[in-house]
Amino acid sequence: MTKAGQAMLEMTVAPSQAALDAEPAREPGAYAALVREIGEDGAGEVRAVFWGETCARLQLFRTLSLAHHPAKIAREAHSLKSAAGTFGYLRLAALALRLEKTAETLGEAEFSDLLERMDAAYAAARAQDPQA
């Protein structure tokens, strides 16, 4: 993720739901930038790992108790935010940032809603990736 992109995410720690829903699912130039840095084969391998880890991470969130594991949830959300940002999946990165920053204070209903939105953002990101 570019420094400008990271700064933009950091400024939107608690964006409104409308802002999160309006966030594009994918920044088109992010993958091309990664290819320029590490080559097509490397970028493809890293992207495959991203999809697998993200799917597993989203499933993990559903097995963790928000009341008992807020720090672990925040760490996993931080990792997801960074990985999604690297590939330009802005909506998923923004939602992960929100979870990272609010894991200690979220209620169960808000947590469940946020996970649903993250699942939808993940599905939208996969749908926009011709190699997924």
N, C-alpha and C positions, 0 to 999 in steps of 0.2 A: 504494500500500500504506500502511496506517495505520502510525503509529509503533509502536503496540503489536504489530501483526503483524510489523513489521521486527524488533523486539526479540525476539519469539518465535522468528523464524527464526535470528537471530544466536545465540541460546542453544542452538540445536540444530545447531551446525556439524558435528558428527560423530554424528548420531543413529543409533541402531541401525536395522538393516534393518527390523525389526518396526515400529518407530516410523514410519519412512518409508512403509511399506505401509499403516499404519493411518491416516495423514494423509488427511483428506477430499480428494477430487479438486478440490472447488470450495467456496469460501465463498459462500453464496447472496447475501448483501447487497452484495458488492463491486461488481458491475456496476451495481446500482441507485445506489450512491454515486457512481459515475463519471457516470451519467446526470444525477444532480442537479447535478454540478459543471459538465459541459460540454454537456448536452443529449443527447437520443436520437440525433440525426443524428451528432453528433461522436463519441459513444461507439461507435456502430456502425462508423463509419469507422476509428477507432482499433483496434477489435476486429478488423476485417478485416485491417489491417496486422499486428497481433499474430499472427494465424494464419499469414499468409504468411511473416513473418520467423522465426517459431518453427520452421516446417517447414524453411526454408532453414538455420537455425542448427543444427538437429538433423542435417541432412545434412552440413553443414560439419564438425561434430565427427568424423564418420566419415572425412573426408578428411585430417584433421590428424594428424600423428604426435605422440603424447604425449611421446615422447623429444625431439622437436625444437621443439615449439610449446606447451609448458605455459603460458606467459604468455598467449598468444593464446587458448588454451582457457579459461583462468581469466577473461579479460576477457569473452569471449562468454558464459560461464556466468553472470557477474555481470549482464550485460544481460538474459539470459533470466530470471534470478531476479527482477529488478526488474519486468520486464514481466508475468511470470506472477503476481507478487504483486499488481500493480495490478488485475488481473482476478479475483483471489481463487482462483487455481489453486494451492492450497497444496502439494499433493504435488509438482507440477512445480517450484514455487519452492524447496521444501526439497531436492529432488534437485539442482537447479542450484546451490544454495548449497553443497551437499556437494562438487560438482565444482569449484566456484570455489575452495574452501578447501583441497582436496586434490590439485589438478592436478599440483603439483610432486612429490608423493610416491606417487601411484597407480601400481600395476603395470598392465600391459596387460590382464590378465584382469579386474581390478577396474574399469578404465575401460570395457571392453566391457560388463560387467554393468551398470554405472551407465547407460550409453547405452541399453541395452535397457529399463531401468526408466524412463528419461526418455521413451522412445518410448511405453511403455505409459501413463505419466501424461498425455502429450500426447493420446493416443487417448481416454483416459477423460475428459479435459477437453473435448475436442471433442464427445464423445457426450453430455455434460451441457449443452452449449450449444445451445439451440434454434435459434439463428441461424447456427451454424457450417456 
